[in-house]
Amino acid sequence: MLQEAHLKIGLTYDLRSEYLALGYDHEATAELDSEATVSAIDQTLQSLGHQTDRIGHLRQLTSRLAAGDRWDLVFNICEGMHGRSRESQLPALLEGWQIPCTFSDSLTMAVCLHKGLTKAVLERAGLATAAFHVVETAADIDRVSLAWPLFVKPVAEGTGKGVSAASVVRTPAELDTACRHLLTRFSQPVLVERYLPGREFTVGILGTGPAARVIGTMEVELLPTAEQGCYSMENKEHWQDRVRYSLIPAGQDPEADAAAELALQSWLVLNGRDAGRIDIRSAEDGRPAFIEANPLAGLNPDYSDLPMLAGKAGMSFQQLICGIVDSAAARILQTH
């Protein structure tokens, strides 16, 4: 435990309300955080004995750095707003100033936000992931040669943005329509992968490198009231009556155990740090495959998947935040 250090911790975040006030719409701000989330993290850090300083978003951090402000550690939950590397921008800035921050470094953040690159890295490492093709432009659609059905989604979005029942396509015509729609709507490439019809899991990871461990494996089951076939943004936002989340204890379900092991190996290959989530889905034969990584998982204590599964596993929100800070604080010790 490193909490006795009583660190001076800056908090960086993108408040959804600020961007809505600037005219950004509901979908564009879907990944951003609420005041309730920031306050929960702030109060928890203070309860652990740390001194906190609310900084805000990337530009606010830039101004504070230029003014000479410094922190022992920055607790970063900034999603960013612009570019395919938006989650890596704030960690990269802090790396330049040699100020440690929570969660993965800028390289891992950039790779993991691009779902095609993430899958390519893990496929090269020999880990299971659905066959895929990245459609850069409409001219690439005819080059897709994967077994049907397929699943399409934007290559660099989160929170289920761009994912709906229309993401599952079964014919060349449906593929063409879905890809063209997403290329236009999100102005970025489209990931096309073989649709996996099996069970879906999200696996919570806490720690870095050899210290990383699975804290819980949660099955995501769509109820009859849900949009079927995918864990869409609509299903995520209205999860109370659309989704059942079930923690599966280790050693009681071989498929869930295999999903947890695949998630942990994926985390290690991607150099994930401190905490995050790995999403896994099984093929027809029950074999789990990597879907995507979230090295900057949501931390709302009431509805975000990571705190939810941690809570189901018997870990309080305070213990989760403490574990994240402990993992990050170990890097401070290594540099002194």
C-alpha positions as CSV (number, residue, x, y, z in Angstrom):
1,M,0.0,0.0,0.0
2,L,1.4,3.4,-1.0
3,Q,-1.5,5.6,0.2
4,E,0.6,6.8,3.2
5,A,2.4,9.0,0.8
6,H,-0.6,11.4,0.7
7,L,0.0,12.6,-2.8
8,K,-1.0,15.9,-4.4
9,I,-3.2,14.6,-7.2
10,G,-4.6,16.7,-10.1
11,L,-7.8,15.5,-11.7
12,T,-8.3,15.8,-15.5
13,Y,-11.6,15.2,-17.1
14,D,-14.0,16.2,-19.9
15,L,-17.3,17.4,-18.4
16,R,-20.2,16.4,-20.7
17,S,-22.2,19.4,-19.6
18,E,-19.5,21.9,-20.7
19,Y,-19.4,20.4,-24.3
20,L,-23.2,20.3,-24.5
21,A,-23.3,24.0,-23.6
22,L,-20.9,24.6,-26.4
23,G,-23.3,23.0,-28.9
24,Y,-22.0,19.5,-29.2
25,D,-24.8,17.0,-29.5
26,H,-25.9,14.0,-27.4
27,E,-24.0,11.4,-29.4
28,A,-20.8,13.4,-29.8
29,T,-20.5,13.8,-26.0
30,A,-21.6,10.2,-25.1
31,E,-18.2,9.2,-23.8
32,L,-17.7,12.2,-21.6
33,D,-18.1,12.4,-17.8
34,S,-20.7,13.8,-15.5
35,E,-20.1,16.1,-12.5
36,A,-21.2,13.2,-10.3
37,T,-18.4,11.0,-11.6
38,V,-15.7,13.6,-11.1
39,S,-17.1,14.4,-7.6
40,A,-17.1,10.7,-6.7
41,I,-13.5,10.3,-7.7
42,D,-12.4,13.6,-6.0
43,Q,-14.1,12.7,-2.7
44,T,-12.8,9.2,-2.7
45,L,-9.2,10.4,-3.3
46,Q,-9.6,12.8,-0.4
47,S,-11.0,10.0,1.8
48,L,-7.8,8.1,1.1
49,G,-5.8,11.1,2.5
50,H,-4.7,12.7,-0.8
51,Q,-4.8,16.4,-1.6
52,T,-6.8,16.9,-4.8
53,D,-6.8,19.7,-7.4
54,R,-9.5,19.8,-10.1
55,I,-7.8,20.7,-13.4
56,G,-10.3,19.9,-16.1
57,H,-9.7,19.2,-19.8
58,L,-6.6,19.3,-22.0
59,R,-6.5,23.0,-22.7
60,Q,-7.1,23.8,-19.0
61,L,-4.2,21.5,-18.2
62,T,-2.0,23.2,-20.8
63,S,-2.7,26.6,-19.1
64,R,-2.0,25.2,-15.6
65,L,1.3,23.7,-16.8
66,A,2.3,27.0,-18.5
67,A,1.5,28.8,-15.2
68,G,4.0,26.5,-13.4
69,D,1.5,24.2,-11.6
70,R,2.7,20.7,-10.8
71,W,1.3,17.5,-9.2
72,D,2.7,14.3,-7.8
73,L,0.2,12.4,-9.9
74,V,-2.6,13.2,-12.3
75,F,-5.7,11.1,-12.1
76,N,-6.8,11.2,-15.7
77,I,-10.2,10.3,-17.2
78,C,-10.1,12.7,-20.2
79,E,-11.6,11.0,-23.2
80,G,-10.7,13.9,-25.6
81,M,-13.0,15.2,-28.3
82,H,-11.0,15.4,-31.6
83,G,-9.0,12.9,-33.6
84,R,-8.5,9.2,-33.6
85,S,-5.8,9.5,-31.0
86,R,-7.8,11.8,-28.7
87,E,-7.5,9.5,-25.6
88,S,-3.7,9.7,-25.9
89,Q,-3.4,13.5,-26.2
90,L,-3.5,14.3,-22.4
91,P,-1.1,11.4,-21.4
92,A,1.3,12.5,-24.1
93,L,1.3,16.0,-22.8
94,L,2.0,14.8,-19.2
95,E,4.8,12.5,-20.5
96,G,6.5,15.5,-22.0
97,W,6.4,17.3,-18.7
98,Q,7.5,14.1,-16.9
99,I,4.4,14.1,-14.7
100,P,3.0,10.6,-14.0
101,C,-0.7,9.9,-14.6
102,T,-3.1,7.1,-14.0
103,F,-4.0,4.5,-16.6
104,S,-2.2,3.6,-19.8
105,D,0.4,5.7,-21.6
106,S,-0.1,7.6,-24.8
107,L,1.0,4.7,-27.0
108,T,-1.4,2.1,-25.6
109,M,-4.2,4.7,-25.5
110,A,-3.7,5.4,-29.2
111,V,-3.5,1.8,-30.3
112,C,-6.5,0.7,-28.2
113,L,-8.7,3.5,-29.6
114,H,-8.1,2.1,-33.1
115,K,-10.0,-1.2,-33.0
116,G,-8.3,-2.5,-36.1
117,L,-4.8,-1.8,-34.8
118,T,-5.6,-3.4,-31.5
119,K,-6.9,-6.6,-33.1
120,A,-3.9,-6.7,-35.5
121,V,-1.5,-6.5,-32.5
122,L,-3.3,-9.3,-30.6
123,E,-3.7,-11.5,-33.7
124,R,0.1,-11.2,-34.2
125,A,0.6,-12.2,-30.6
126,G,-1.4,-15.4,-31.3
127,L,-4.5,-14.4,-29.3
128,A,-8.0,-15.2,-30.5
129,T,-10.0,-12.4,-32.2
130,A,-12.6,-12.5,-34.9
131,A,-11.4,-12.3,-38.5
132,F,-11.6,-8.6,-39.7
133,H,-11.0,-6.1,-42.4
134,V,-10.6,-2.3,-42.0
135,V,-12.6,-0.3,-44.6
136,E,-10.8,3.0,-45.1
137,T,-13.0,4.2,-48.0
138,A,-16.0,3.1,-49.9
139,A,-13.7,1.6,-52.5
140,D,-12.5,-1.0,-49.9
141,I,-16.0,-2.4,-49.3
142,D,-15.8,-4.9,-52.2
143,R,-12.5,-6.1,-50.9
144,V,-14.0,-7.6,-47.8
145,S,-14.0,-11.4,-48.0
146,L,-15.1,-12.7,-44.7
147,A,-17.6,-15.4,-43.8
148,W,-21.2,-14.1,-43.2
149,P,-22.7,-12.7,-41.1
150,L,-20.5,-9.7,-40.4
151,F,-20.5,-6.9,-37.8
152,V,-19.6,-3.3,-38.7
153,K,-18.7,-0.4,-36.4
154,P,-16.6,2.8,-36.5
155,V,-12.9,2.0,-35.9
156,A,-12.3,4.6,-33.2
157,E,-15.4,5.2,-31.1
158,G,-16.5,4.0,-27.7
159,T,-19.7,3.7,-25.6
160,G,-21.4,1.8,-28.5
161,K,-21.4,4.9,-30.8
162,G,-22.3,3.8,-34.3
163,V,-23.4,0.4,-33.1
164,S,-27.1,-0.7,-33.6
165,A,-29.1,-3.7,-34.9
166,A,-28.0,-2.5,-38.4
167,S,-24.4,-3.4,-37.4
168,V,-25.1,-7.0,-38.1
169,V,-25.1,-7.5,-41.9
170,R,-25.8,-10.7,-43.8
171,T,-25.5,-9.7,-47.5
172,P,-23.2,-7.6,-49.7
173,A,-25.9,-5.0,-50.1
174,E,-26.3,-4.7,-46.3
175,L,-22.6,-4.4,-45.9
176,D,-22.3,-1.7,-48.5
177,T,-25.1,0.3,-47.0
178,A,-23.8,0.0,-43.4
179,C,-20.2,0.9,-44.3
180,R,-21.1,3.9,-46.4
181,H,-23.4,5.2,-43.6
182,L,-20.7,4.9,-41.0
183,L,-17.9,6.3,-43.2
184,T,-20.1,9.4,-43.8
185,R,-21.5,9.8,-40.3
186,F,-18.2,9.4,-38.4
187,S,-15.6,10.5,-41.0
188,Q,-13.3,7.6,-40.0
189,P,-12.6,4.0,-41.2
190,V,-15.0,1.2,-40.4
191,L,-14.1,-2.1,-38.8
192,V,-15.7,-5.1,-40.4
193,E,-15.4,-8.4,-38.5
194,R,-17.0,-11.8,-38.5
195,Y,-20.1,-11.7,-36.2
196,L,-19.7,-13.8,-33.1
197,P,-23.1,-15.2,-32.0
198,G,-22.0,-16.5,-28.6
199,R,-21.9,-15.2,-25.0
200,E,-20.5,-11.7,-24.3
201,F,-18.3,-10.9,-21.3
202,T,-16.6,-7.8,-20.0
203,V,-13.5,-8.5,-17.8
204,G,-12.2,-6.0,-15.3
205,I,-8.4,-5.8,-14.8
206,L,-6.6,-4.1,-12.0
207,G,-2.8,-3.6,-12.0
208,T,0.1,-3.2,-14.3
209,G,2.5,-5.9,-15.8
210,P,3.1,-8.9,-13.5
211,A,0.9,-7.3,-10.9
212,A,-2.1,-7.2,-13.2
213,R,-5.0,-9.4,-12.2
214,V,-8.7,-10.1,-13.1
215,I,-11.0,-8.6,-10.5
216,G,-14.2,-10.0,-12.1
217,T,-15.8,-11.4,-15.2
218,M,-19.2,-10.2,-15.9
219,E,-21.6,-11.6,-18.5
220,V,-23.6,-9.2,-20.5
221,E,-27.0,-10.6,-21.4
222,L,-29.5,-8.7,-23.6
223,L,-33.1,-9.0,-22.4
224,P,-36.1,-9.3,-24.8
225,T,-36.7,-5.5,-24.4
226,A,-33.2,-4.7,-25.8
227,E,-32.0,-4.0,-29.3
228,Q,-30.9,-7.5,-30.3
229,G,-27.6,-8.7,-31.6
230,C,-25.3,-6.1,-30.1
231,Y,-24.4,-4.2,-27.0
232,S,-25.4,-0.9,-28.6
233,M,-25.3,2.7,-27.3
234,E,-29.1,2.5,-26.8
235,N,-28.8,-0.7,-24.8
236,K,-26.0,0.8,-22.7
237,E,-27.9,4.0,-22.0
238,H,-31.1,2.2,-21.0
239,W,-29.4,-0.8,-19.4
240,Q,-31.8,-1.0,-16.4
241,D,-34.6,-2.6,-18.5
242,R,-32.5,-4.0,-21.4
243,V,-29.5,-5.7,-20.0
244,R,-28.7,-8.3,-17.3
245,Y,-25.2,-8.2,-15.8
246,S,-24.1,-11.3,-14.0
247,L,-20.7,-11.8,-12.2
248,I,-19.4,-15.3,-12.9
249,P,-17.2,-16.5,-10.0
250,A,-13.8,-17.9,-11.1
251,G,-13.7,-21.7,-11.5
252,Q,-17.4,-22.2,-12.0
253,D,-17.7,-21.7,-15.7
254,P,-15.0,-22.9,-18.1
255,E,-16.0,-20.5,-20.9
256,A,-16.0,-17.5,-18.6
257,D,-12.6,-18.6,-17.2
258,A,-11.2,-18.8,-20.7
259,A,-12.6,-15.3,-21.4
260,A,-10.9,-14.0,-18.3
261,E,-7.5,-15.6,-19.2
262,L,-7.8,-14.2,-22.8
263,A,-8.6,-10.8,-21.3
264,L,-5.6,-10.8,-19.0
265,Q,-3.2,-11.9,-21.8
266,S,-4.6,-9.2,-24.0
267,W,-4.0,-6.6,-21.3
268,L,-0.4,-7.7,-20.9
269,V,0.3,-7.7,-24.7
270,L,-1.2,-4.2,-25.0
271,N,0.8,-2.9,-21.9
272,G,-2.4,-1.8,-20.1
273,R,-1.7,0.0,-16.8
274,D,-3.6,0.4,-13.5
275,A,-7.1,-0.6,-14.5
276,G,-9.4,-1.2,-17.5
277,R,-11.8,-3.5,-19.2
278,I,-11.4,-6.1,-22.0
279,D,-14.6,-7.1,-23.9
280,I,-14.8,-10.7,-25.1
281,R,-17.4,-12.5,-27.2
282,S,-17.6,-16.2,-28.0
283,A,-17.9,-17.9,-31.4
284,E,-20.4,-20.6,-32.2
285,D,-18.3,-23.3,-30.6
286,G,-18.1,-21.4,-27.3
287,R,-14.5,-20.3,-27.7
288,P,-14.0,-16.7,-26.5
289,A,-12.4,-14.1,-28.8
290,F,-11.1,-10.6,-28.1
291,I,-13.5,-7.8,-29.2
292,E,-12.0,-4.6,-27.9
293,A,-10.0,-3.1,-25.1
294,N,-10.9,-0.1,-22.9
295,P,-7.8,1.2,-21.1
296,L,-9.8,4.2,-19.9
297,A,-12.9,2.6,-18.5
298,G,-15.8,4.7,-17.2
299,L,-15.7,5.2,-13.4
300,N,-19.2,6.4,-12.5
301,P,-19.8,4.4,-9.3
302,D,-23.5,3.8,-10.1
303,Y,-23.6,2.6,-13.7
304,S,-20.1,2.2,-15.3
305,D,-19.2,-1.4,-16.1
306,L,-15.8,-1.5,-14.2
307,P,-17.1,-0.2,-10.8
308,M,-20.2,-2.4,-11.3
309,L,-18.3,-5.6,-11.8
310,A,-15.9,-4.6,-9.0
311,G,-18.8,-4.1,-6.7
312,K,-20.3,-7.5,-7.6
313,A,-16.9,-9.0,-6.8
314,G,-16.9,-7.5,-3.4
315,M,-14.6,-4.5,-4.1
316,S,-15.9,-1.1,-3.0
317,F,-15.5,2.0,-5.1
318,Q,-12.9,3.3,-2.6
319,Q,-10.9,0.0,-2.9
320,L,-11.0,0.3,-6.7
321,I,-9.7,3.9,-6.7
322,C,-7.2,3.0,-4.1
323,G,-5.9,0.1,-6.3
324,I,-5.6,2.4,-9.3
325,V,-3.6,5.0,-7.4
326,D,-1.4,2.3,-5.8
327,S,-0.6,0.9,-9.2
328,A,0.2,4.4,-10.6
329,A,2.1,5.4,-7.5
330,A,4.5,2.5,-8.0
331,R,5.8,4.3,-11.1
332,I,6.5,7.4,-9.0
333,L,8.8,5.3,-6.8
334,Q,10.6,3.9,-9.8
335,T,11.5,7.4,-11.0
336,H,12.9,8.6,-7.7
